[in-house]
Amino acid sequence: MTGGVLVLCLKAVLLLGSLLMALMLYRTGLFRRYPIFFAFFIFRILNSIWPMFLEVSSDLYQKVWVLSTPIALGFYVLMVVELYKLVLEKYKGLYTLGRWAMYVSLAVSVTISVISLLPRIQPSMPQPSKIMFYMLATERGVHTGLAIFIVLILCFLSLFPVKLSRNVRVHALVFSIFFLSNTFVLLMRSLFGLHLADAVNTVLLGITTASVVAWLTLLRAAGEDTQSTPALYGQEEESRLLVHLDSLNAALLRASGR
């Protein structure tokens, strides 16, 4: 199978998977539990259709890309917030602190990314090219900040025996793979330019398609009723860690005046 045919097949499977995913979330009622996640798939369906009708080199394609990219980045931020809220829904103090920490890290990452690109933006550049540079810098900064935050969420889940539904654990794992793969592609583009763009984009498309299939296969309405903790600790150690977590959460709630 040639590269072009493979990419076309992956795009078709991704579009079909996104359609089925949105339908599944709606029919099972899970869209109420994951509203941002559901809205993201509606956006992904629409955002997968318009490139089929425009030439990549056309001005209209560039304009639509510039308009749609901030929306996609906004969805990524909101989905990470939604995931973090699901993980810490019983620990409001920790959730509030972490949310503000995420916003600060995003602001710092985007600022550093934009500053790093300023020397490459020449005054003689046409305005559309400057906008593309700023958009790419913002995209890289947002992905970097969110990637760091997602790694921290995974570290938290590995350190503390927090009781979560099966769906939340599956969602956290699949979304982490999905998002970190996107961040990896941006890093490769920054390090090696466009030399490996086609190959890396194909790999990314494959990982994204596999992530959608995993969500579609593993998320179930019954998965919200199955609460579990990782079997990494004994009963005594688990109780000690949860008491420590409750104490920390209570202290943060008092500090925030709630």
C-alpha contacts under 8 A as a table, 3 or more apart, distances in Angstrom:
res1	aa1	res2	aa2	distance
1	M	5	V	6.38
1	M	6	L	6.31
2	T	5	V	5.38
2	T	6	L	6.16
3	G	6	L	5.08
3	G	7	V	6.17
4	G	7	V	5.25
4	G	8	L	6.22
5	V	8	L	5.05
5	V	9	C	6.14
6	L	9	C	5.14
6	L	10	L	6.17
7	V	10	L	5.10
7	V	11	K	6.13
7	V	202	T	6.37
7	V	205	L	7.64
8	L	11	K	5.16
8	L	12	A	6.23
9	C	12	A	5.09
9	C	13	V	6.19
10	L	13	V	5.12
10	L	14	L	5.98
10	L	205	L	6.76
10	L	206	G	6.49
10	L	209	T	6.72
11	K	14	L	4.97
11	K	15	L	6.10
11	K	205	L	7.49
11	K	209	T	7.91
12	A	15	L	5.22
12	A	16	L	6.17
13	V	16	L	5.12
13	V	17	G	5.84
13	V	209	T	6.91
14	L	17	G	4.99
14	L	18	S	6.02
14	L	208	T	7.64
14	L	209	T	5.07
14	L	212	V	7.16
15	L	18	S	5.13
15	L	19	L	6.29
15	L	45	I	6.21
15	L	48	S	6.68
16	L	19	L	5.12
16	L	20	L	6.22
17	G	20	L	5.10
17	G	21	M	5.89
17	G	209	T	7.64
17	G	212	V	6.19
17	G	213	V	6.45
17	G	216	L	7.47
18	S	21	M	4.93
18	S	22	A	6.18
18	S	41	F	5.87
18	S	42	I	7.83
18	S	44	R	7.10
18	S	45	I	6.21
18	S	212	V	6.85
19	L	22	A	5.37
19	L	23	L	6.27
19	L	41	F	7.55
19	L	42	I	7.85
19	L	45	I	6.63
20	L	23	L	5.00
20	L	24	M	5.96
20	L	216	L	7.52
21	M	24	M	5.05
21	M	25	L	6.17
21	M	41	F	7.26
21	M	212	V	7.48
21	M	215	W	7.63
21	M	216	L	5.66
22	A	25	L	5.27
22	A	26	Y	6.24
22	A	38	F	6.04
22	A	41	F	5.88
22	A	42	I	6.60
23	L	26	Y	5.18
23	L	27	R	6.04
24	M	27	R	5.19
24	M	28	T	5.99
24	M	216	L	7.57
25	L	28	T	5.50
25	L	29	G	6.01
25	L	30	L	4.91
25	L	31	F	5.03
25	L	38	F	6.66
26	Y	29	G	5.21
26	Y	30	L	6.41
26	Y	31	F	5.48
26	Y	38	F	7.95
27	R	30	L	7.81
28	T	31	F	7.78
28	T	220	R	7.61
28	T	221	A	5.81
29	G	32	R	6.00
29	G	33	R	7.68
29	G	221	A	7.44
30	L	33	R	5.13
30	L	34	Y	6.14
30	L	221	A	6.54
31	F	34	Y	4.91
31	F	35	P	4.96
31	F	37	F	7.56
31	F	38	F	5.52
32	R	35	P	5.42
34	Y	37	F	5.26
34	Y	38	F	6.17
34	Y	82	E	7.47
35	P	38	F	5.08
35	P	39	A	6.14
36	I	39	A	5.00
36	I	40	F	6.03
36	I	75	F	7.26
36	I	78	L	6.70
36	I	79	M	5.92
36	I	82	E	7.07
37	F	40	F	5.09
37	F	41	F	6.66
37	F	79	M	6.14
38	F	41	F	5.41
38	F	42	I	6.64
39	A	42	I	5.08
39	A	43	F	6.26
40	F	43	F	5.03
40	F	44	R	5.99
40	F	75	F	6.26
41	F	44	R	4.76
41	F	45	I	6.11
42	I	45	I	5.31
42	I	46	L	6.60
43	F	46	L	5.25
43	F	47	N	5.91
44	R	47	N	4.86
44	R	48	S	5.93
45	I	48	S	5.25
45	I	49	I	6.61
46	L	49	I	5.37
46	L	50	W	6.88
47	N	50	W	6.06
47	N	51	P	7.50
47	N	68	S	7.56
48	S	51	P	6.38
48	S	52	M	7.58
49	I	52	M	5.67
49	I	53	F	7.59
50	W	53	F	5.67
50	W	54	L	6.90
51	P	54	L	5.35
51	P	55	E	7.54
51	P	56	V	7.67
51	P	61	Y	7.35
54	L	58	S	7.16
54	L	60	L	7.47
54	L	61	Y	5.92
55	E	58	S	5.32
55	E	61	Y	6.52
56	V	61	Y	5.85
56	V	62	Q	7.54
57	S	61	Y	7.03
57	S	62	Q	7.63
58	S	61	Y	5.33
58	S	62	Q	6.64
59	D	62	Q	5.14
59	D	63	K	6.26
60	L	63	K	5.05
60	L	64	V	6.15
61	Y	64	V	5.25
61	Y	65	W	6.05
62	Q	65	W	5.05
62	Q	66	V	6.13
63	K	66	V	5.12
63	K	67	L	6.33
64	V	67	L	5.08
64	V	68	S	6.00
65	W	68	S	5.12
65	W	69	T	5.82
66	V	69	T	5.61
66	V	70	P	7.28
66	V	131	I	7.93
66	V	132	M	7.18
66	V	135	M	7.22
67	L	70	P	6.41
67	L	71	I	7.28
68	S	71	I	5.23
68	S	72	A	6.34
69	T	72	A	5.06
69	T	73	L	6.21
69	T	135	M	7.87
69	T	139	E	8.00
70	P	73	L	4.99
70	P	74	G	6.04
71	I	74	G	5.01
71	I	75	F	6.29
72	A	75	F	5.09
72	A	76	Y	6.36
73	L	76	Y	5.04
73	L	77	V	6.36
73	L	139	E	6.95
73	L	142	V	7.19
74	G	77	V	5.21
74	G	78	L	6.20
75	F	78	L	5.06
75	F	79	M	5.89
76	Y	79	M	5.13
76	Y	80	V	6.21
77	V	80	V	5.30
77	V	81	V	6.31
77	V	142	V	7.96
77	V	146	L	7.18
78	L	81	V	4.98
78	L	82	E	6.04
79	M	82	E	4.90
79	M	83	L	6.04
80	V	83	L	5.06
80	V	84	Y	6.03
80	V	146	L	7.38
80	V	150	I	7.47
81	V	84	Y	5.08
81	V	85	K	6.04
81	V	99	R	7.02
82	E	85	K	5.07
82	E	86	L	6.26
83	L	86	L	5.13
83	L	87	V	6.30
83	L	168	V	7.77
83	L	171	H	7.97
83	L	172	A	6.84
84	Y	87	V	5.14
84	Y	88	L	6.18
84	Y	95	Y	7.21
84	Y	153	I	7.27
85	K	88	L	5.16
85	K	89	E	5.31
85	K	95	Y	6.43
86	L	89	E	5.18
86	L	168	V	7.01
87	V	164	L	6.96
87	V	168	V	7.22
88	L	91	Y	5.01
88	L	92	K	6.74
88	L	94	L	7.15
88	L	95	Y	5.81
89	E	92	K	6.29
89	E	95	Y	7.46
91	Y	94	L	5.60
91	Y	95	Y	6.23
91	Y	246	D	7.59
91	Y	249	N	5.88
92	K	95	Y	4.93
92	K	96	T	6.11
92	K	249	N	7.07
92	K	253	L	7.25
93	G	96	T	5.36
93	G	97	L	6.42
93	G	249	N	4.92
93	G	250	A	6.77
93	G	251	A	7.73
93	G	252	L	4.88
93	G	253	L	4.71
93	G	256	S	7.72
94	L	97	L	5.24
94	L	98	G	6.03
94	L	248	L	7.80
94	L	249	N	5.59
94	L	252	L	6.76
95	Y	98	G	5.18
95	Y	99	R	6.00
96	T	99	R	5.20
96	T	100	W	6.45
97	L	100	W	5.48
97	L	101	A	6.22
97	L	252	L	7.77
98	G	101	A	4.91
98	G	102	M	6.12
99	R	102	M	5.10
99	R	103	Y	6.43
100	W	103	Y	5.07
100	W	104	V	6.25
101	A	104	V	5.19
101	A	105	S	6.15
102	M	105	S	5.09
102	M	106	L	6.11
102	M	145	G	7.38
102	M	146	L	7.38
102	M	149	F	6.49
103	Y	106	L	5.12
103	Y	107	A	6.27
104	V	107	A	5.16
104	V	108	V	6.23
105	S	108	V	5.13
105	S	109	S	5.98
105	S	145	G	5.57
106	L	109	S	5.11
106	L	110	V	6.03
106	L	141	G	6.90
106	L	142	V	5.78
106	L	144	T	7.94
106	L	145	G	4.83
106	L	146	L	6.99
107	A	110	V	5.37
107	A	111	T	6.09
108	V	111	T	5.18
108	V	112	I	6.15
109	S	112	I	5.26
109	S	113	S	6.07
109	S	141	G	4.66
109	S	142	V	6.68
109	S	144	T	6.63
109	S	145	G	5.63
110	V	113	S	5.05
110	V	114	V	6.10
110	V	137	A	6.98
110	V	138	T	5.35
110	V	139	E	7.87
110	V	140	R	7.33
110	V	141	G	3.97
110	V	142	V	5.99
110	V	145	G	7.88
111	T	114	V	5.26
111	T	115	I	6.15
111	T	141	G	7.41
112	I	115	I	5.16
112	I	116	S	6.09
112	I	141	G	7.40
113	S	116	S	5.19
113	S	117	L	6.59
113	S	137	A	5.30
113	S	138	T	6.80
113	S	140	R	6.76
113	S	141	G	5.35
114	V	117	L	5.32
114	V	118	L	6.45
114	V	134	Y	6.51
114	V	137	A	5.10
114	V	138	T	6.58
114	V	141	G	7.79
115	I	118	L	5.23
115	I	119	P	7.99
116	S	119	P	7.07
117	L	120	R	5.49
117	L	121	I	6.79
117	L	133	F	7.45
117	L	134	Y	7.92
117	L	137	A	6.87
118	L	121	I	5.27
119	P	122	Q	7.36
121	I	125	M	7.07
121	I	130	K	6.59
121	I	133	F	7.47
122	Q	125	M	5.46
125	M	129	S	6.42
125	M	130	K	6.56
126	P	129	S	5.54
126	P	130	K	6.59
127	Q	130	K	5.08
127	Q	131	I	6.25
128	P	131	I	5.09
128	P	132	M	6.25
129	S	132	M	5.02
129	S	133	F	6.28
130	K	133	F	5.09
130	K	134	Y	6.29
131	I	134	Y	5.16
131	I	135	M	6.04
132	M	135	M	5.01
132	M	136	L	6.06
133	F	136	L	5.16
133	F	137	A	6.15
134	Y	137	A	5.05
134	Y	138	T	6.12
135	M	138	T	5.08
135	M	139	E	6.06
136	L	139	E	4.99
136	L	140	R	6.13
137	A	140	R	5.16
137	A	141	G	6.13
138	T	141	G	5.07
138	T	142	V	6.07
139	E	142	V	5.27
139	E	143	H	6.15
140	R	143	H	5.23
140	R	144	T	6.09
140	R	183	T	7.59
140	R	186	L	6.43
140	R	187	L	7.94
141	G	144	T	5.16
141	G	145	G	6.16
142	V	145	G	5.27
142	V	146	L	6.08
143	H	146	L	5.23
143	H	147	A	5.84
143	H	182	N	7.79
143	H	183	T	5.56
144	T	147	A	5.10
144	T	148	I	6.32
144	T	183	T	6.64
145	G	148	I	5.39
145	G	149	F	6.41
146	L	149	F	4.95
146	L	150	I	6.06
147	A	150	I	5.12
147	A	151	V	6.26
147	A	179	F	7.25
147	A	180	L	6.03
147	A	183	T	6.95
148	I	151	V	5.23
148	I	152	L	6.38
149	F	152	L	5.04
149	F	153	I	6.35
150	I	153	I	4.96
150	I	154	L	6.31
150	I	176	S	6.57
151	V	154	L	5.10
151	V	155	C	6.17
151	V	176	S	7.95
152	L	155	C	4.96
152	L	156	F	6.08
153	I	156	F	5.03
153	I	157	L	6.26
154	L	157	L	5.10
154	L	158	S	6.22
154	L	172	A	8.00
155	C	158	S	5.07
155	C	159	L	6.22
156	F	159	L	5.20
156	F	160	F	6.11
157	L	160	F	5.59
157	L	161	P	6.98
157	L	162	V	6.87
158	S	161	P	7.50
160	F	238	E	7.85
160	F	241	L	6.43
160	F	242	L	7.24
160	F	245	L	7.98
161	P	229	T	5.46
161	P	230	P	6.17
161	P	232	L	7.98
161	P	233	Y	7.78
161	P	238	E	6.22
161	P	241	L	7.35
161	P	242	L	7.08
162	V	229	T	5.91
162	V	242	L	7.58
163	K	227	Q	6.02
163	K	228	S	5.15
163	K	229	T	4.73
164	L	168	V	6.36
164	L	169	R	6.66
164	L	227	Q	5.23
164	L	228	S	5.63
164	L	229	T	6.57
165	S	168	V	5.34
165	S	169	R	6.51
165	S	223	G	6.37
165	S	224	E	5.25
165	S	225	D	6.45
165	S	226	T	5.24
165	S	227	Q	4.31
165	S	228	S	6.29
166	R	169	R	5.24
166	R	170	V	6.18
166	R	223	G	5.09
166	R	224	E	6.41
166	R	225	D	7.88
166	R	226	T	5.69
166	R	227	Q	6.34
166	R	228	S	7.00
167	N	170	V	5.12
167	N	171	H	5.92
167	N	218	L	7.77
167	N	219	L	5.66
167	N	220	R	7.01
167	N	223	G	5.03
167	N	224	E	5.81
168	V	171	H	4.98
168	V	172	A	5.95
168	V	224	E	7.79
169	R	172	A	5.14
169	R	173	L	6.25
170	V	173	L	5.25
170	V	174	V	6.10
170	V	215	W	7.80
170	V	218	L	7.15
170	V	219	L	7.24
171	H	174	V	5.33
171	H	175	F	5.72
171	H	215	W	7.13
171	H	219	L	7.69
172	A	175	F	5.35
172	A	176	S	5.98
173	L	176	S	5.24
173	L	177	I	6.45
174	V	177	I	5.22
174	V	178	F	6.10
174	V	211	S	6.08
174	V	214	A	7.19
174	V	215	W	7.10
175	F	178	F	4.91
175	F	179	F	5.91
175	F	211	S	7.51
176	S	179	F	5.28
176	S	180	L	5.82
177	I	180	L	5.36
177	I	181	S	6.02
177	I	211	S	7.63
178	F	181	S	5.47
178	F	182	N	6.66
178	F	207	I	6.76
178	F	208	T	5.90
178	F	211	S	6.04
179	F	182	N	5.16
179	F	183	T	6.44
180	L	183	T	4.95
180	L	184	F	6.12
181	S	184	F	4.95
181	S	185	V	6.39
181	S	204	L	6.53
181	S	207	I	7.30
182	N	185	V	5.26
182	N	186	L	6.59
182	N	204	L	6.68
183	T	186	L	5.19
183	T	187	L	6.29
184	F	187	L	5.02
184	F	188	M	6.23
185	V	188	M	5.09
185	V	189	R	6.23
185	V	200	V	6.41
185	V	201	N	7.22
185	V	204	L	7.01
186	L	189	R	5.10
186	L	190	S	6.22
187	L	190	S	5.07
187	L	191	L	6.21
188	M	191	L	5.13
188	M	192	F	5.81
188	M	193	G	7.37
188	M	196	L	7.97
188	M	200	V	7.90
189	R	192	F	5.40
189	R	193	G	4.72
189	R	194	L	6.12
189	R	196	L	7.55
189	R	197	A	6.74
190	S	193	G	5.63
192	F	195	H	6.35
192	F	196	L	7.03
193	G	196	L	7.32
193	G	197	A	7.50
194	L	197	A	4.77
194	L	198	D	7.96
195	H	198	D	7.91
196	L	199	A	5.53
196	L	200	V	5.93
197	A	200	V	5.26
197	A	201	N	5.83
198	D	201	N	5.19
198	D	202	T	6.19
199	A	202	T	5.20
199	A	203	V	6.38
200	V	203	V	5.10
200	V	204	L	6.13
201	N	204	L	4.96
201	N	205	L	6.04
202	T	205	L	5.03
202	T	206	G	6.21
203	V	206	G	5.07
203	V	207	I	6.27
204	L	207	I	5.09
204	L	208	T	6.06
205	L	208	T	5.08
205	L	209	T	6.07
206	G	209	T	5.12
206	G	210	A	6.12
207	I	210	A	5.03
207	I	211	S	6.07
208	T	211	S	5.03
208	T	212	V	6.37
209	T	212	V	5.24
209	T	213	V	6.32
210	A	213	V	5.06
210	A	214	A	6.09
211	S	214	A	4.98
211	S	215	W	6.21
212	V	215	W	5.12
212	V	216	L	6.07
213	V	216	L	5.01
213	V	217	T	6.01
214	A	217	T	5.10
214	A	218	L	5.85
215	W	218	L	5.38
215	W	219	L	5.58
216	L	219	L	6.08
219	L	223	G	6.71
220	R	223	G	5.12
220	R	224	E	7.52
221	A	224	E	5.94
221	A	225	D	7.97
222	A	225	D	5.63
222	A	226	T	7.05
223	G	226	T	5.39
224	E	227	Q	7.49
230	P	233	Y	7.82
231	A	234	G	7.88
233	Y	236	E	8.00
233	Y	237	E	5.91
233	Y	238	E	5.69
234	G	237	E	5.34
234	G	238	E	6.02
235	Q	238	E	5.12
235	Q	239	S	6.17
236	E	239	S	5.24
236	E	240	R	6.28
237	E	240	R	5.08
237	E	241	L	6.23
238	E	241	L	5.26
238	E	242	L	6.23
239	S	242	L	5.19
239	S	243	V	6.17
240	R	243	V	5.22
240	R	244	H	6.27
241	L	244	H	5.06
241	L	245	L	6.14
242	L	245	L	4.91
242	L	246	D	6.07
243	V	246	D	5.08
243	V	247	S	6.18
244	H	247	S	5.14
244	H	248	L	6.25
245	L	248	L	5.16
245	L	249	N	6.13
246	D	249	N	5.09
246	D	250	A	6.09
247	S	250	A	5.13
247	S	251	A	6.20
248	L	251	A	5.14
248	L	252	L	6.32
249	N	252	L	5.19
249	N	253	L	6.22
250	A	253	L	5.05
250	A	254	R	6.25
251	A	254	R	5.18
251	A	255	A	6.19
252	L	255	A	4.96
252	L	256	S	6.16
253	L	256	S	5.17
253	L	257	G	6.22
253	L	258	R	5.35
254	R	257	G	5.05
254	R	258	R	6.05
255	A	258	R	7.82
